[in-house]
Amino acid sequence: MKSLLVALLCIGLSAPALAAKPARATAPVLPLLLDAGGDVRPGSLLVVLFSLPDCHWCEEVRSHYLAPLARDAGLVIREVDLNGRRPLTDFDGTVTTQAAFAKRLKVQFAPTVLFLDAQGRQVAAPLVGAGKADFYGAYLDEAIASGRRAASK
């Protein structure tokens, strides 16, 4: 009887812990692109992640590749929701939506990373998808180096 009471007590004490869902790790968040022309200084490089909610590959690119670069003073890293209805001021000052901005730049897939200068011109080849994880960092480094050279001209 005593062991039955001990077992019931252990189950009762552990039930709340079993019922509680584990806390989800907070993923790094990139600032949304809201003012394309205002976010970028002449000579700097705008790196834009076009993503979708609940996109596993977008999260990989965001947290493992782009978020660690956020401290680089020569880069401005922003995110755009491919289907987003949030207002966005385009490089020419017109107000559009995140989805319309993505469409104007012909972005169709998530994740896509574009490299833009202060006038909104693409200055390096885009990175579309994230299928080659072994080489993604090298592709990103090369695109950033190429984009910096073109943006500084």
N, C-alpha and C positions, 0 to 999 in steps of 0.2 A: 504494500500500500504506500509506503514511504517513497519508494522509487517511482511509483505512478504519479505522486504529487510533485516530485522533483521534475519529472518529464513534462507534466502539464505546465508547471511554472516556467520551464525553459521555453516551451512552445509559446506560451503567452507573452513572454518578454521579447521573443524574437519576431513575433508576428508583425508589429509595426515596421520593423526594419525590412522584413520580406515584402511587405505591401508597398513600401515607398520605392518609387522609381529612382534609379541612380541619376544623379545630376549630370546633365550633358555638359561636356567641356565647351567652354565658350570659344567659338571660332573667331579668328581674327576678322575684323570687319574693315573693308576699304571704304573710304568716303565715296558717296555717290557723286557722279558728275552732274552738277546743277548749273554751272556757268562756265561753259567751255572756254570762251574768250577770257574770262576773268580769272580762271584758275591757272593759266599758263603765262609765264613771263617770256619775252623774246629770248631765244637762245636755249630755253629749257625744253625738255622732252615730256610730252604727255603720254602716259601709258594707260590705256583704257581696257579693262576687262569687261567684256560683254557676257553676261551670265543669265541664268534662269534660276528661280527658287528651287531648292531641293535637287540641284544638279551636283552629283558627286564629283565629277571632273572639275567643275567650276570651283568647288571647295578646295580641291587639291591644288589647283593653280593659285587660288587666292591665298591659302594659308602657307603652302610650302615654297612658293616662288615669289609672289608679289608682295605680300605683307612684310617679309624680311627686308625688302628694298625700300620700304616707306621712309626710312631715315636718310636716304640719299638726297642731298639738297638739289641735285641737278635733275631729279625726276619728280614728276607730279603723277601720282598713281590714283586713278579713280575707277569707279565701277558703274556700269549701266545695265539695267534690267531690260533684256530684249523685249519683253512684253509690258514694260513699265509705262504707266500713265502719268507719272510724276512730271511736272514741268521741268524743262531744261532750256536754258538760254544757249543757243547755238553760237558759233564763232562770229557770225555776222550780226548778232544781237537779236535775231528773231527768236521768239519763244515757241518751243515745240514740245514734244514729249520724248521720253527716253526711247520708246518704241520707234517713233518717227525718225529720231536721230540715227538709230541703228539701221533702219531701212535706208535712209539717205546714204549711209556709208556702205550699204550693201552687205551688212553683217546678217547672216542667216543661221549660224550655228553657235552653240554654246559648248564650251568656252571658246571665245575668240579674243585675242589680245591685239589691239592696234597701237601703233606708235605714231603720234601726231606732233607736228610743230605748233607754234603759237598761232598760226593762221589756219590750222585744221588740216594741213596737208599730210598725207601718209608719207613718212620718211624712212620706213623700213618695211620689209615684208611682214604681213600679219602672221600670227601664230593661231592656227585654227585647229581646235581639238586638243587633246592631251594624251593621245594614244602612245606616244613614244616617251614614256616617263624617264627612261634611262638617259635620254638625250635632251629632255625638255630644258633643263637648266642651261645647257650649252647653246641651244637655239635661242633662248631668251637673252643670254649674255651677248650673243652676236647681234641680235636685232637691236638691243639697247645701244651697243657700240656704234652700229651703223646709223641708228636714229640720231644719236648725239652728234655725230659728224655732220649729218645733213641738217639738223636743226640749228647748229651753230653757224652755218654759212649765211 
